[in-house]
Amino acid sequence: MYQFFSIRKSQKDKNFGTIIESIFDDRTPISRKSIGFKIPMKHWDKNNEKVKVNDEIDHVLINGRIQMLKDVFNKENKKGKRMVKKSTRR
């Protein structure tokens, strides 16, 4: 299982986007959810999966939240816990 962070463009304003946490098991998506931060697209560093240093937004707070989510994910996976995908099929 692996985790990564990306940014999804806003439909109303293409210059802004929401940071998304994605969790996959091999190629199967397990979870995709917003971490609750909307930032200008130009401030997202997709190679390092974090917010670039700037004065417009609180990059320390957002990058700290991303790091915390990464740490929790890594800790849970070391214990052997497995996130269970809720089935939508009936």
DSSP file (Angstrom, degrees, kcal/mol; ACC not computed):
  #  RESIDUE AA STRUCTURE BP1 BP2  ACC     N-H-->O    O-->H-N    N-H-->O    O-->H-N    TCO  KAPPA ALPHA  PHI   PSI    X-CA   Y-CA   Z-CA
    1    1 A M              0   0    0      0, 0.0     2,-0.3     0, 0.0    24,-0.2   0.000 360.0 360.0 360.0 142.6    0.0    0.0    0.0
    2    2 A Y  E     -A   24   0A   0     22,-2.8    22,-2.8    24,-0.1     2,-0.3  -0.957 360.0-149.8-140.9 161.1    1.2    3.5   -0.7
    3    3 A Q  E     +A   23   0A   0     -2,-0.3     2,-0.3    20,-0.2    20,-0.2  -0.946  16.4 169.6-129.4 143.9    0.2    7.1   -0.2
    4    4 A F  E     -A   22   0A   0     18,-2.3    18,-3.0    -2,-0.3     2,-0.4  -0.985  23.3-132.8-150.5 163.0    0.7   10.3   -2.1
    5    5 A F  E     +A   21   0A   0     -2,-0.3     2,-0.3    16,-0.2    16,-0.2  -0.920  28.9 161.5-118.3 141.6   -0.5   13.8   -2.1
    6    6 A S  E     -A   20   0A   0     14,-2.2    14,-3.2    -2,-0.4     2,-0.4  -0.853  33.1-112.7-145.0 179.1   -1.6   15.8   -5.1
    7    7 A I  E     -A   19   0A   0     -2,-0.3     2,-0.5    12,-0.2    12,-0.2  -0.978  17.6-154.2-125.1 136.2   -3.6   18.9   -6.0
    8    8 A R  E     -A   18   0A   0     10,-2.6    10,-2.4    -2,-0.4    -2,-0.0  -0.933  25.5-118.5-110.4 126.4   -7.0   19.0   -7.7
    9    9 A K  E     -A   17   0A   0     -2,-0.5     8,-0.3     8,-0.2     2,-0.2  -0.291  27.5-114.1 -63.2 143.6   -7.9   22.2   -9.6
   10   10 A S        -     0   0    0      6,-2.7     6,-0.1     3,-0.6    -1,-0.1  -0.525  14.0-139.4 -73.2 143.9  -11.0   24.1   -8.5
   11   11 A Q  S    S+     0   0    0     -2,-0.2     3,-0.2     1,-0.1    -1,-0.1   0.815 101.5  44.4 -74.4 -29.7  -13.8   24.1  -11.0
   12   12 A K  S    S+     0   0    0      1,-0.3     2,-0.5     2,-0.0    -1,-0.1   0.894 126.1  24.3 -82.0 -42.0  -14.6   27.7  -10.3
   13   13 A D    >   -     0   0    0      3,-0.1     3,-1.8     1,-0.1    -3,-0.6  -0.929  63.0-163.8-130.3 106.6  -11.1   29.2  -10.3
   14   14 A K  T 3  S+     0   0    0     -2,-0.5    -1,-0.1     1,-0.3    -3,-0.1   0.565  86.9  67.6 -69.0  -8.6   -8.5   27.2  -12.2
   15   15 A N  T 3  S+     0   0    0     25,-0.1    26,-3.1    -6,-0.1    27,-0.4   0.572  98.8  59.0 -85.7  -9.9   -5.7   29.1  -10.4
   16   16 A F  E <   + B   0  40A   0     -3,-1.8    -6,-2.7    24,-0.3     2,-0.3  -0.836  63.4 179.3-118.6 156.2   -6.6   27.4   -7.1
   17   17 A G  E     -AB   9  39A   0     22,-2.7    22,-2.6    -2,-0.3     2,-0.4  -0.975  26.1-118.0-151.5 164.4   -6.7   23.8   -6.0
   18   18 A T  E     -AB   8  38A   0    -10,-2.4   -10,-2.6    -2,-0.3     2,-0.4  -0.878  31.3-120.0-106.5 135.6   -7.4   21.5   -3.1
   19   19 A I  E     -A    7   0A   0     18,-2.2    16,-2.1    -2,-0.4    17,-0.5  -0.619  32.5-161.5 -78.5 129.4   -4.7   19.2   -1.7
   20   20 A I  E     -AB   6  34A   0    -14,-3.2   -14,-2.2    -2,-0.4     2,-0.5  -0.919  13.5-148.4-117.2 135.2   -5.8   15.6   -1.9
   21   21 A E  E     -AB   5  33A   0     12,-3.4    12,-2.4    -2,-0.4     2,-0.4  -0.912  21.0-169.1 -99.0 124.7   -4.4   12.6    0.0
   22   22 A S  E     -AB   4  32A   0    -18,-3.0   -18,-2.3    -2,-0.5     2,-0.4  -0.947   8.6-167.9-118.2 136.5   -4.6    9.4   -2.0
   23   23 A I  E     -AB   3  31A   0      8,-3.0     7,-3.1    -2,-0.4     8,-1.9  -0.990  10.7-178.2-124.8 126.7   -4.1    5.8   -0.7
   24   24 A F  E     -AB   2  29A   0    -22,-2.8   -22,-2.8    -2,-0.4     2,-0.6  -0.927  24.4-150.8-124.9 147.1   -3.7    2.9   -3.2
   25   25 A D  E >  S- B   0  28A   0      3,-2.7     3,-2.3    -2,-0.3     2,-0.6  -0.951  80.8 -48.5-114.3 105.8   -3.2   -0.8   -2.7
   26   26 A D  T 3  S-     0   0    0     -2,-0.6   -24,-0.1     1,-0.3    -2,-0.0  -0.583 124.3 -27.5  60.2-112.2   -1.2   -1.8   -5.8
   27   27 A R  T 3  S+     0   0    0     -2,-0.6    -1,-0.3    -3,-0.1    -3,-0.0   0.311 116.8 104.3-110.1   7.8   -3.3   -0.1   -8.5
   28   28 A T  E <  S-B   25   0A   0     -3,-2.3    -3,-2.7     1,-0.0     2,-0.3  -0.794  71.6-128.8 -93.7 120.6   -6.6   -0.2   -6.6
   29   29 A P  E     +B   24   0A   0      0, 0.0    -5,-0.2     0, 0.0     3,-0.1  -0.528  29.8 173.3 -69.6 128.2   -7.7    3.1   -5.0
   30   30 A I  E     -     0   0A   0     -7,-3.1     2,-0.3     1,-0.4    56,-0.2   0.797  65.2  -0.8 -98.7 -43.0   -8.5    2.7   -1.3
   31   31 A S  E     +B   23   0A   0     -8,-1.9    -8,-3.0    54,-0.1    -1,-0.4  -0.992  48.5 179.9-153.5 139.5   -9.1    6.3   -0.3
   32   32 A R  E     +B   22   0A   0     -2,-0.3     2,-0.3   -10,-0.2   -10,-0.2  -0.936  26.9 153.5-138.1 117.4   -9.0    9.8   -1.9
   33   33 A K  E     -B   21   0A   0    -12,-2.4   -12,-3.4    -2,-0.4     2,-0.2  -0.994  43.0-108.6-147.3 152.4   -9.8   12.7    0.4
   34   34 A S  E     -B   20   0A   0     -2,-0.3   -14,-0.2   -14,-0.2    -2,-0.0  -0.498  13.3-150.7 -74.7 143.9   -9.2   16.4    0.9
   35   35 A I  E     -     0   0A   0    -16,-2.1    -1,-0.1     2,-0.2   -15,-0.1   0.397  50.7-105.2 -95.6   3.1   -6.9   17.4    3.7
   36   36 A G  E    S+     0   0A   0    -17,-0.5     2,-0.5     1,-0.2   -16,-0.1   0.643  80.1 118.2  92.9  16.3   -8.8   20.7    3.9
   37   37 A F  E     -     0   0A   0    -18,-0.4   -18,-2.2    25,-0.0     2,-0.5  -0.967  41.1-165.3-122.1 131.6   -6.5   23.2    2.3
   38   38 A K  E     +B   18   0A   0     -2,-0.5   -20,-0.2   -20,-0.2   -31,-0.0  -0.959  22.8 166.6-112.1 123.0   -7.1   25.3   -0.8
   39   39 A I  E     -B   17   0A   0    -22,-2.6   -22,-2.7    -2,-0.5     2,-0.2  -0.880  43.6 -85.5-133.3 161.8   -4.0   26.9   -2.3
   40   40 A P  E >   -B   16   0A   0      0, 0.0     3,-1.7     0, 0.0   -24,-0.3  -0.484  38.9-127.1 -64.8 138.9   -2.8   28.6   -5.5
   41   41 A M  G >  S+     0   0    0    -26,-3.1     3,-1.6     1,-0.3   -25,-0.1   0.830 105.8  64.1 -57.0 -35.3   -1.7   26.0   -8.0
   42   42 A K  G 3  S+     0   0    0    -27,-0.4    -1,-0.3     1,-0.3   -26,-0.1   0.667  96.5  58.6 -67.6 -15.1    1.7   27.8   -8.5
   43   43 A H  G <  S+     0   0    0     -3,-1.7     9,-3.3     8,-0.1     2,-0.5   0.387  82.8 100.1 -95.4   4.0    2.6   27.1   -4.9
   44   44 A W  E <   -C   51   0B   0     -3,-1.6     2,-0.8     7,-0.2     7,-0.2  -0.803  57.4-157.4 -95.2 128.1    2.3   23.3   -5.1
   45   45 A D  E  >> -C   50   0B   0      5,-2.9     5,-1.5    -2,-0.5     4,-1.1  -0.862  10.2-176.0-101.1  98.2    5.6   21.3   -5.6
   46   46 A K  T  45S+     0   0    0     -2,-0.8    -1,-0.2     1,-0.2   -41,-0.1   0.776  77.9  58.2 -72.7 -24.8    4.4   18.0   -7.1
   47   47 A N  T  45S+     0   0    0      1,-0.2    -1,-0.2     3,-0.1    -2,-0.0   0.899 119.7  28.6 -69.2 -39.1    7.8   16.4   -7.1
   48   48 A N  T  45S-     0   0    0     -3,-0.2    -2,-0.2     2,-0.2    -1,-0.2   0.459 103.8-129.5 -99.0  -3.6    8.2   16.7   -3.3
   49   49 A E  T  <5S+     0   0    0     -4,-1.1     2,-0.3     1,-0.2    -3,-0.2   0.925  70.9  97.1  54.0  51.7    4.4   16.6   -2.6
   50   50 A K  E   <S-C   45   0B   0     -5,-1.5    -5,-2.9   -45,-0.1     2,-0.3  -0.956  80.2 -83.6-155.4 172.8    4.4   19.7   -0.5
   51   51 A V  E     -C   44   0B   0     -2,-0.3    -7,-0.2     8,-0.3    12,-0.1  -0.659  45.9-118.1 -85.2 136.0    3.7   23.5   -0.6
   52   52 A K        -     0   0    0     -9,-3.3     2,-0.3    -2,-0.3     7,-0.1  -0.364  37.9 -93.2 -69.3 152.1    6.6   25.7   -1.8
   53   53 A V        +     0   0    0      6,-0.1     2,-0.3    -2,-0.1    -1,-0.1  -0.515  68.3 136.3 -68.4 126.8    8.0   28.3    0.6
   54   54 A N        -     0   0    0      3,-0.3     5,-0.4    -2,-0.3    -3,-0.0  -0.962  59.4-120.3-162.0 171.9    6.2   31.6    0.2
   55   55 A D  S    S+     0   0    0     -2,-0.3    -2,-0.0     1,-0.1    -1,-0.0   0.582  97.1  73.7 -97.3 -12.9    4.6   34.5    2.1
   56   56 A E  S    S+     0   0    0      1,-0.0     2,-0.3     2,-0.0    -1,-0.1   0.882 104.5  22.5 -70.6 -39.6    1.0   34.2    0.7
   57   57 A I  S    S-     0   0    0    -17,-0.0     2,-1.8   -14,-0.0    -3,-0.3  -0.838  88.6 -98.1-128.8 163.5    0.0   31.1    2.6
   58   58 A D     >  +     0   0    0     -2,-0.3     4,-1.9     1,-0.2     5,-0.2  -0.583  45.2 170.2 -82.4  82.2    1.0   29.3    5.8
   59   59 A H  H  > S+     0   0    0     -2,-1.8     4,-2.6    -5,-0.4    -8,-0.3   0.795  72.4  59.2 -66.1 -29.3    3.3   26.7    4.1
   60   60 A V  H  > S+     0   0    0      2,-0.2     4,-2.0     1,-0.2    -1,-0.2   0.927 107.2  45.9 -66.6 -44.7    4.6   25.5    7.5
   61   61 A L  H  > S+     0   0    0      2,-0.2     4,-2.0     1,-0.2    -2,-0.2   0.934 116.5  44.2 -62.8 -47.7    1.2   24.6    8.8
   62   62 A I  H  X S+     0   0    0     -4,-1.9     4,-2.3     1,-0.2    -2,-0.2   0.927 115.0  47.0 -67.2 -45.8    0.2   22.8    5.6
   63   63 A N  H  X S+     0   0    0     -4,-2.6     4,-2.4     1,-0.2    -1,-0.2   0.847 110.7  54.1 -65.5 -32.8    3.5   20.9    5.2
   64   64 A G  H  X S+     0   0    0     -4,-2.0     4,-2.3    -5,-0.3    -1,-0.2   0.897 108.5  48.7 -64.9 -40.7    3.3   20.0    8.9
   65   65 A R  H  X S+     0   0    0     -4,-2.0     4,-2.3     2,-0.2    -2,-0.2   0.910 111.5  49.6 -65.1 -42.5   -0.2   18.5    8.3
   66   66 A I  H  X S+     0   0    0     -4,-2.3     4,-2.1     1,-0.2    -2,-0.2   0.924 111.9  48.3 -61.7 -44.6    1.0   16.6    5.3
   67   67 A Q  H  X S+     0   0    0     -4,-2.4     4,-2.5     1,-0.2    -2,-0.2   0.887 109.7  52.6 -64.2 -39.0    4.0   15.2    7.2
   68   68 A M  H  X S+     0   0    0     -4,-2.3     4,-2.4     2,-0.2    -1,-0.2   0.917 109.5  48.7 -62.9 -43.0    1.8   14.2   10.1
   69   69 A L  H  X S+     0   0    0     -4,-2.3     4,-2.2     1,-0.2    -2,-0.2   0.880 111.4  50.5 -64.0 -38.0   -0.5   12.3    7.7
   70   70 A K  H  X S+     0   0    0     -4,-2.1     4,-2.6     2,-0.2    -2,-0.2   0.917 110.7  49.0 -64.5 -43.3    2.5   10.6    6.2
   71   71 A D  H  X S+     0   0    0     -4,-2.5     4,-2.5     2,-0.2    -2,-0.2   0.915 111.9  48.0 -63.6 -44.0    3.8    9.6    9.6
   72   72 A V  H  X S+     0   0    0     -4,-2.4     4,-2.5     2,-0.2     5,-0.2   0.920 112.7  49.2 -62.9 -44.2    0.4    8.2   10.7
   73   73 A F  H  X S+     0   0    0     -4,-2.2     4,-2.0     1,-0.2    -2,-0.2   0.930 112.9  46.4 -61.5 -46.4    0.1    6.2    7.5
   74   74 A N  H  X S+     0   0    0     -4,-2.6     4,-1.6     1,-0.2    -1,-0.2   0.891 112.3  50.8 -64.5 -39.5    3.7    4.8    7.8
   75   75 A K  H  X S+     0   0    0     -4,-2.5     4,-1.2     1,-0.2    -2,-0.2   0.916 111.1  48.0 -64.8 -43.1    3.1    3.9   11.5
   76   76 A E  H  <>S+     0   0    0     -4,-2.5     5,-1.6     1,-0.2     4,-0.4   0.869 111.8  49.8 -66.0 -36.7   -0.2    2.1   10.7
   77   77 A N  H ><5S+     0   0    0     -4,-2.0     3,-0.5     1,-0.2    -1,-0.2   0.789 105.1  56.8 -75.7 -26.8    1.4    0.1    7.8
   78   78 A K  H 3<5S+     0   0    0     -4,-1.6    -1,-0.2     1,-0.2    -2,-0.2   0.830 103.3  55.1 -70.1 -30.8    4.3   -1.0   10.0
   79   79 A K  T 3<5S-     0   0    0     -4,-1.2    -1,-0.2    -5,-0.1    -2,-0.2   0.605 118.2-114.1 -76.4 -11.0    1.9   -2.5   12.4
   80   80 A G  T < 5 +     0   0    0     -3,-0.5    -3,-0.2    -4,-0.4    -2,-0.1   0.547  63.7 151.0  89.2   6.9    0.4   -4.6    9.6
   81   81 A K      < -     0   0    0     -5,-1.6     2,-0.5     1,-0.0    -1,-0.3  -0.439  30.4-155.0 -69.8 148.1   -3.0   -2.8    9.8
   82   82 A R        -     0   0    0     -2,-0.1     2,-0.3    -3,-0.1    -5,-0.0  -0.990  13.8-127.1-129.9 128.4   -4.8   -2.7    6.5
   83   83 A M        -     0   0    0     -2,-0.5     2,-0.5     1,-0.0   -52,-0.0  -0.559  26.6-138.6 -72.3 133.8   -7.4   -0.2    5.5
   84   84 A V        -     0   0    0     -2,-0.3     2,-0.4     3,-0.0    -1,-0.0  -0.836   8.0-136.7-100.3 127.0  -10.5   -1.9    4.4
   85   85 A K        -     0   0    0     -2,-0.5     2,-0.4     1,-0.0   -54,-0.1  -0.675  20.8-125.6 -81.5 129.1  -12.2   -0.5    1.3
   86   86 A K        -     0   0    0     -2,-0.4     2,-0.3   -56,-0.2    -1,-0.0  -0.609  26.5-123.8 -75.9 129.4  -16.0   -0.4    1.8
   87   87 A S        -     0   0    0     -2,-0.4    -1,-0.1     1,-0.1    -3,-0.0  -0.545  23.2-172.2 -76.2 133.9  -17.7   -2.2   -1.0
   88   88 A T        +     0   0    0     -2,-0.3     2,-0.2     2,-0.0    -1,-0.1   0.488  60.9  94.0-100.5  -7.1  -20.2   -0.2   -3.0
   89   89 A R              0   0    0      1,-0.1    -2,-0.1     0, 0.0     0, 0.0  -0.594 360.0 360.0 -85.5 147.2  -21.4   -3.2   -5.0
   90   90 A R              0   0    0     -2,-0.2    -1,-0.1     0, 0.0    -3,-0.0   0.320 360.0 360.0-132.7 360.0  -24.3   -5.2   -3.9
